[in-house]
Amino acid sequence: MSIALASQGLSSLAPIVPQTATEQGSANGFTQVLQSVNSILEQADQMAAGYAQGKVGLTEAVLASEKADVTFQLAIAVRNRALSAYQEIMSLQV
């Protein structure tokens, strides 16, 4: 399915083709974001453990903890927004 947009100067763009689950593979965008959030949380845990052992300063440990907290809150907010949109779509009458 292709849409001709020559009047707007966008005719050279490739048409959007939906991908199936097998074409996406295991590393789609959402999975990558979750892996990134997980690595930030793990890094904050390592910094806290390093502070407890005296290897890391307080400032670095607190900054890593705050970064992890903000990142996790953002991930939860995105999840809540996606869930809300899904529930709204499911409640539409066709």
Rosetta constraint file for C-alpha pairs under 8 A:
AtomPair CA 1 CA 15 HARMONIC 7.08 0.50
AtomPair CA 1 CA 16 HARMONIC 7.95 0.50
AtomPair CA 1 CA 17 HARMONIC 7.76 0.50
AtomPair CA 2 CA 15 HARMONIC 5.31 0.50
AtomPair CA 2 CA 16 HARMONIC 7.64 0.50
AtomPair CA 3 CA 15 HARMONIC 7.06 0.50
AtomPair CA 4 CA 11 HARMONIC 5.98 0.50
AtomPair CA 5 CA 9 HARMONIC 6.57 0.50
AtomPair CA 5 CA 10 HARMONIC 5.30 0.50
AtomPair CA 5 CA 11 HARMONIC 5.05 0.50
AtomPair CA 6 CA 10 HARMONIC 5.76 0.50
AtomPair CA 6 CA 11 HARMONIC 4.69 0.50
AtomPair CA 19 CA 23 HARMONIC 5.88 0.50
AtomPair CA 19 CA 24 HARMONIC 6.50 0.50
AtomPair CA 20 CA 24 HARMONIC 6.54 0.50
AtomPair CA 21 CA 25 HARMONIC 6.77 0.50
AtomPair CA 24 CA 28 HARMONIC 6.11 0.50
AtomPair CA 26 CA 31 HARMONIC 7.59 0.50
AtomPair CA 27 CA 31 HARMONIC 5.79 0.50
AtomPair CA 27 CA 32 HARMONIC 6.13 0.50
AtomPair CA 28 CA 32 HARMONIC 6.31 0.50
AtomPair CA 29 CA 33 HARMONIC 6.32 0.50
AtomPair CA 30 CA 34 HARMONIC 6.27 0.50
AtomPair CA 31 CA 35 HARMONIC 6.14 0.50
AtomPair CA 32 CA 36 HARMONIC 6.14 0.50
AtomPair CA 33 CA 37 HARMONIC 6.22 0.50
AtomPair CA 34 CA 38 HARMONIC 6.08 0.50
AtomPair CA 34 CA 75 HARMONIC 7.91 0.50
AtomPair CA 35 CA 39 HARMONIC 6.17 0.50
AtomPair CA 36 CA 40 HARMONIC 6.30 0.50
AtomPair CA 37 CA 41 HARMONIC 6.26 0.50
AtomPair CA 37 CA 68 HARMONIC 7.63 0.50
AtomPair CA 37 CA 71 HARMONIC 6.44 0.50
AtomPair CA 37 CA 72 HARMONIC 6.68 0.50
AtomPair CA 37 CA 75 HARMONIC 7.64 0.50
AtomPair CA 38 CA 42 HARMONIC 6.15 0.50
AtomPair CA 39 CA 43 HARMONIC 6.05 0.50
AtomPair CA 40 CA 44 HARMONIC 6.28 0.50
AtomPair CA 40 CA 64 HARMONIC 7.97 0.50
AtomPair CA 40 CA 67 HARMONIC 7.65 0.50
AtomPair CA 40 CA 68 HARMONIC 5.70 0.50
AtomPair CA 40 CA 71 HARMONIC 7.84 0.50
AtomPair CA 41 CA 45 HARMONIC 6.35 0.50
AtomPair CA 41 CA 65 HARMONIC 7.93 0.50
AtomPair CA 41 CA 68 HARMONIC 5.21 0.50
AtomPair CA 41 CA 72 HARMONIC 7.94 0.50
AtomPair CA 42 CA 46 HARMONIC 6.23 0.50
AtomPair CA 43 CA 47 HARMONIC 6.17 0.50
AtomPair CA 43 CA 64 HARMONIC 7.23 0.50
AtomPair CA 44 CA 48 HARMONIC 6.16 0.50
AtomPair CA 44 CA 61 HARMONIC 6.97 0.50
AtomPair CA 44 CA 64 HARMONIC 4.93 0.50
AtomPair CA 44 CA 65 HARMONIC 5.16 0.50
AtomPair CA 44 CA 68 HARMONIC 6.30 0.50
AtomPair CA 45 CA 49 HARMONIC 6.19 0.50
AtomPair CA 45 CA 65 HARMONIC 7.79 0.50
AtomPair CA 46 CA 50 HARMONIC 6.01 0.50
AtomPair CA 47 CA 51 HARMONIC 6.08 0.50
AtomPair CA 47 CA 56 HARMONIC 6.61 0.50
AtomPair CA 47 CA 60 HARMONIC 7.32 0.50
AtomPair CA 47 CA 61 HARMONIC 5.08 0.50
AtomPair CA 47 CA 64 HARMONIC 6.89 0.50
AtomPair CA 48 CA 52 HARMONIC 6.25 0.50
AtomPair CA 48 CA 61 HARMONIC 5.55 0.50
AtomPair CA 48 CA 65 HARMONIC 7.78 0.50
AtomPair CA 49 CA 53 HARMONIC 6.29 0.50
AtomPair CA 50 CA 54 HARMONIC 6.09 0.50
AtomPair CA 50 CA 55 HARMONIC 5.00 0.50
AtomPair CA 50 CA 56 HARMONIC 5.09 0.50
AtomPair CA 50 CA 61 HARMONIC 7.98 0.50
AtomPair CA 51 CA 55 HARMONIC 5.72 0.50
AtomPair CA 51 CA 56 HARMONIC 4.59 0.50
AtomPair CA 51 CA 57 HARMONIC 6.04 0.50
AtomPair CA 51 CA 58 HARMONIC 6.48 0.50
AtomPair CA 51 CA 61 HARMONIC 6.45 0.50
AtomPair CA 56 CA 60 HARMONIC 6.77 0.50
AtomPair CA 56 CA 61 HARMONIC 6.80 0.50
AtomPair CA 57 CA 61 HARMONIC 6.40 0.50
AtomPair CA 58 CA 62 HARMONIC 6.07 0.50
AtomPair CA 59 CA 63 HARMONIC 6.09 0.50
AtomPair CA 60 CA 64 HARMONIC 6.11 0.50
AtomPair CA 61 CA 65 HARMONIC 6.15 0.50
AtomPair CA 62 CA 66 HARMONIC 6.12 0.50
AtomPair CA 63 CA 67 HARMONIC 6.07 0.50
AtomPair CA 64 CA 68 HARMONIC 6.12 0.50
AtomPair CA 65 CA 69 HARMONIC 6.14 0.50
AtomPair CA 66 CA 70 HARMONIC 6.13 0.50
AtomPair CA 67 CA 71 HARMONIC 6.05 0.50
AtomPair CA 68 CA 72 HARMONIC 6.01 0.50
AtomPair CA 69 CA 73 HARMONIC 6.14 0.50
AtomPair CA 70 CA 74 HARMONIC 6.16 0.50
AtomPair CA 71 CA 75 HARMONIC 6.26 0.50
AtomPair CA 72 CA 76 HARMONIC 6.21 0.50
AtomPair CA 73 CA 77 HARMONIC 6.11 0.50
AtomPair CA 74 CA 78 HARMONIC 6.20 0.50
AtomPair CA 75 CA 79 HARMONIC 6.18 0.50
AtomPair CA 76 CA 80 HARMONIC 6.06 0.50
AtomPair CA 77 CA 81 HARMONIC 6.13 0.50
AtomPair CA 78 CA 82 HARMONIC 6.11 0.50
AtomPair CA 79 CA 83 HARMONIC 6.05 0.50
AtomPair CA 80 CA 84 HARMONIC 6.03 0.50
AtomPair CA 81 CA 85 HARMONIC 6.17 0.50
AtomPair CA 82 CA 86 HARMONIC 6.12 0.50
AtomPair CA 83 CA 87 HARMONIC 6.13 0.50
AtomPair CA 84 CA 88 HARMONIC 6.14 0.50
AtomPair CA 85 CA 89 HARMONIC 6.16 0.50
AtomPair CA 86 CA 90 HARMONIC 6.14 0.50
AtomPair CA 87 CA 91 HARMONIC 6.19 0.50
AtomPair CA 88 CA 92 HARMONIC 6.60 0.50
